[in-house]
Amino acid sequence: MAKKRKRRKRKLRLGILPAIAVLVFAGIFLTVKSVQKESIPASCREWNLILVNRDHPLPESYEAQLLKLSNGEYVDERMYPYLQEMFDQARAQGVTLYVRSGYRSREKQEEIFERRIQSYIDQGMSHDEAKAETEKWVLPPGTSEHETGLCVDINSKDRYLNQKTADWLHEHAAEYGFVQRYRTDKSDITGVNNEDWHYRYVGREAAEAMVRDDLCLEEYVRKGCSY
């Protein structure tokens, strides 16, 4: 009887240990998830302030509210009136703007990402080297703002961003709720090299606060998105 009891106790212990391990893992997982969720203040969860980068990938369930532009590109319909107003005012001041790229599906972003990797491989880089170099310029699928429809790559009349156009955007974009998303002096925070053509809609109050306080979106979110 004593031996049977010992075997039963051993079996009970063996059965309890995996259960404890599962509970501990679940607790750690839930804690990590809650920390990730809490890392974005409630005041920063408005549609126009969504933060998308390598640390905050876009949920697969996200659906952009799209509107088609006359050139065939798509943007979020909620920001369109401000984009149009900015383009109209630029034109009135002798600056013609073009949307070279707006919304991209995750599949399109993956295609661009893989194509850039291959181009570096063709230049003699290893796959790892090519991927690392690509990530300086093209964000991996699921981490690009283009998938939100809230950003645009802007060209000038000559199909590239000339200095006059770049200067106008730098001076006036915030008046319409747009900021240059990726700057040279913020690349250590955003993880992306300078893109003076890439403008993100965040809303006028946020844009003006970010320009005033010299913040990128990551820094603005860390500060709780206060104006």
C-alpha positions as CSV (number, residue, x, y, z in Angstrom):
1,M,0.0,0.0,0.0
2,A,2.8,2.4,0.9
3,K,4.5,1.8,-2.5
4,K,1.2,2.4,-4.3
5,R,0.7,5.7,-2.4
6,K,4.2,6.8,-3.3
7,R,3.7,6.1,-7.0
8,R,0.4,8.0,-6.9
9,K,2.1,11.0,-5.3
10,R,4.8,10.9,-7.9
11,K,2.2,10.8,-10.6
12,L,0.4,13.7,-9.1
13,R,3.6,15.7,-8.9
14,L,4.4,14.9,-12.5
15,G,0.9,16.0,-13.5
16,I,1.1,19.2,-11.6
17,L,4.4,20.4,-12.9
18,P,3.4,20.7,-16.5
19,A,0.2,22.5,-15.4
20,I,2.3,25.0,-13.3
21,A,4.6,25.5,-16.3
22,V,1.6,26.3,-18.5
23,L,0.2,28.8,-16.0
24,V,3.6,30.5,-15.6
25,F,4.0,30.8,-19.3
26,A,0.5,32.2,-19.7
27,G,1.1,34.7,-17.0
28,I,4.4,35.9,-18.7
29,F,2.6,36.1,-22.0
30,L,-0.3,38.1,-20.7
31,T,2.1,40.4,-18.8
32,V,4.1,41.0,-22.0
33,K,0.9,41.6,-24.0
34,S,-0.4,44.1,-21.4
35,V,3.0,45.9,-21.3
36,Q,2.9,46.3,-25.1
37,K,-0.7,47.6,-24.9
38,E,0.2,50.0,-22.1
39,S,3.2,51.3,-24.0
40,I,0.7,53.4,-26.1
41,P,-1.1,55.9,-23.9
42,A,-4.8,56.1,-24.3
43,S,-4.5,59.7,-25.5
44,C,-2.5,58.4,-28.5
45,R,-5.0,55.9,-29.8
46,E,-6.9,58.2,-32.1
47,W,-6.9,57.0,-35.7
48,N,-4.6,59.8,-36.9
49,L,-2.0,59.1,-34.2
50,I,-1.5,55.3,-34.8
51,L,2.1,54.5,-34.4
52,V,3.5,51.9,-36.9
53,N,7.1,50.8,-36.8
54,R,9.2,47.7,-36.2
55,D,8.2,47.7,-32.5
56,H,4.5,48.4,-33.2
57,P,3.4,46.4,-36.2
58,L,0.0,47.2,-37.8
59,P,-2.6,44.6,-36.6
60,E,-3.5,42.2,-39.4
61,S,-7.2,43.1,-38.8
62,Y,-6.5,46.8,-39.6
63,E,-8.6,48.1,-42.5
64,A,-7.8,51.4,-44.0
65,Q,-10.6,53.7,-45.1
66,L,-9.6,54.4,-48.6
67,L,-10.3,57.0,-51.2
68,K,-9.0,56.9,-54.8
69,L,-7.1,59.9,-56.0
70,S,-7.2,61.1,-59.6
71,N,-3.8,59.6,-60.4
72,G,-4.9,56.1,-59.2
73,E,-3.2,56.2,-55.7
74,Y,-5.2,55.6,-52.6
75,V,-5.2,57.5,-49.3
76,D,-7.2,57.4,-46.1
77,E,-10.5,59.2,-46.8
78,R,-10.4,60.9,-43.4
79,M,-7.2,62.8,-44.2
80,Y,-8.0,63.6,-47.8
81,P,-9.6,67.0,-47.2
82,Y,-6.4,68.2,-45.5
83,L,-4.2,66.7,-48.2
84,Q,-6.3,68.5,-50.9
85,E,-6.2,71.8,-49.0
86,M,-2.4,71.5,-48.7
87,F,-2.0,70.8,-52.4
88,D,-4.3,73.6,-53.4
89,Q,-2.4,76.2,-51.2
90,A,0.9,75.0,-52.5
91,R,-0.3,75.4,-56.1
92,A,-1.6,78.9,-55.3
93,Q,2.0,79.7,-54.2
94,G,3.6,78.3,-57.3
95,V,4.5,74.9,-56.0
96,T,3.0,71.8,-57.6
97,L,2.8,68.6,-55.5
98,Y,2.2,65.1,-56.7
99,V,1.4,62.0,-54.7
100,R,3.9,59.4,-55.9
101,S,2.8,56.7,-53.5
102,G,0.0,56.5,-50.9
103,Y,-1.6,53.3,-49.5
104,R,0.1,50.0,-50.0
105,S,-1.3,46.6,-49.2
106,R,0.8,44.3,-47.1
107,E,1.4,42.1,-50.2
108,K,2.6,45.2,-52.1
109,Q,5.0,46.2,-49.3
110,E,6.4,42.6,-49.2
111,E,7.0,42.8,-52.9
112,I,8.9,46.1,-52.6
113,F,10.8,44.8,-49.7
114,E,11.9,41.5,-51.4
115,R,12.7,43.3,-54.6
116,R,15.1,45.7,-52.8
117,I,16.8,42.8,-51.1
118,Q,17.3,41.1,-54.5
119,S,18.7,44.3,-56.0
120,Y,21.4,44.3,-53.3
121,I,22.1,40.6,-53.7
122,D,22.6,41.3,-57.4
123,Q,25.2,43.9,-56.4
124,G,27.2,41.2,-54.6
125,M,25.8,41.4,-51.0
126,S,24.9,38.3,-49.0
127,H,21.3,37.8,-48.1
128,D,21.8,39.0,-44.6
129,E,23.7,42.1,-45.7
130,A,21.1,42.8,-48.4
131,K,18.3,42.5,-45.8
132,A,20.1,44.8,-43.3
133,E,20.7,47.4,-46.0
134,T,17.1,47.2,-47.3
135,E,15.7,47.8,-43.8
136,K,17.4,51.2,-43.7
137,W,15.1,52.3,-46.5
138,V,12.2,50.0,-46.8
139,L,10.2,48.8,-43.8
140,P,9.3,45.1,-43.6
141,P,5.6,44.1,-44.3
142,G,3.3,45.0,-41.4
143,T,5.5,47.7,-40.1
144,S,5.1,50.3,-42.9
145,E,2.9,53.4,-42.5
146,H,1.9,53.0,-46.1
147,E,-0.4,50.2,-45.0
148,T,-2.4,52.7,-43.0
149,G,-3.2,55.0,-45.9
150,L,-2.2,57.9,-43.6
151,C,1.1,58.8,-45.4
152,V,2.1,60.0,-48.8
153,D,5.4,60.1,-50.7
154,I,5.3,63.5,-52.4
155,N,7.1,64.6,-55.5
156,S,7.3,67.9,-57.3
157,K,6.3,68.8,-60.8
158,D,9.5,67.3,-62.2
159,R,8.7,63.9,-60.6
160,Y,11.3,64.3,-57.9
161,L,11.4,66.4,-54.8
162,N,13.3,69.6,-55.7
163,Q,14.6,72.0,-53.1
164,K,11.8,74.5,-53.6
165,T,9.1,71.9,-53.0
166,A,11.0,70.4,-50.0
167,D,11.3,73.9,-48.4
168,W,7.6,74.6,-48.9
169,L,6.6,71.3,-47.3
170,H,9.0,71.8,-44.4
171,E,7.6,75.3,-43.7
172,H,3.9,74.7,-44.3
173,A,3.0,70.9,-44.0
174,A,2.2,71.1,-40.2
175,E,-0.5,73.8,-41.0
176,Y,-2.5,71.0,-42.6
177,G,-1.7,68.3,-40.1
178,F,1.3,66.7,-41.9
179,V,4.9,66.0,-40.6
180,Q,8.0,64.7,-42.3
181,R,8.0,61.3,-40.7
182,Y,11.6,60.2,-41.2
183,R,14.4,62.8,-40.6
184,T,18.2,62.3,-40.5
185,D,18.5,63.6,-36.9
186,K,15.7,61.2,-35.7
187,S,16.8,58.0,-37.6
188,D,18.3,56.5,-34.4
189,I,14.7,56.6,-33.0
190,T,12.6,55.8,-36.1
191,G,15.0,53.3,-37.5
192,V,14.6,54.8,-41.0
193,N,17.1,57.0,-42.9
194,N,16.1,60.4,-44.0
195,E,13.0,60.6,-46.4
196,D,12.2,64.2,-47.1
197,W,9.4,63.1,-49.4
198,H,7.5,61.0,-46.8
199,Y,4.8,62.9,-45.0
200,R,2.4,61.5,-42.4
201,Y,-0.9,62.9,-41.4
202,V,-1.3,63.3,-37.6
203,G,-3.7,66.2,-37.4
204,R,-3.0,69.9,-37.1
205,E,-2.6,70.1,-33.3
206,A,-0.3,67.2,-33.1
207,A,1.8,68.3,-36.2
208,E,2.3,71.8,-34.8
209,A,3.2,70.4,-31.4
210,M,5.7,68.0,-33.0
211,V,7.3,70.8,-35.0
212,R,7.4,73.2,-32.1
213,D,9.0,70.7,-29.7
214,D,11.2,69.1,-32.4
215,L,9.7,65.6,-31.9
216,C,9.2,62.6,-34.2
217,L,6.1,60.5,-33.7
218,E,7.8,58.0,-31.4
219,E,8.8,60.8,-29.1
220,Y,5.4,62.5,-29.3
221,V,3.7,59.2,-28.3
222,R,6.2,58.7,-25.4
223,K,5.2,62.1,-24.1
224,G,1.5,61.1,-24.1
225,C,0.5,63.0,-27.3
226,S,-0.1,66.3,-25.4
227,Y,-0.4,69.4,-27.4
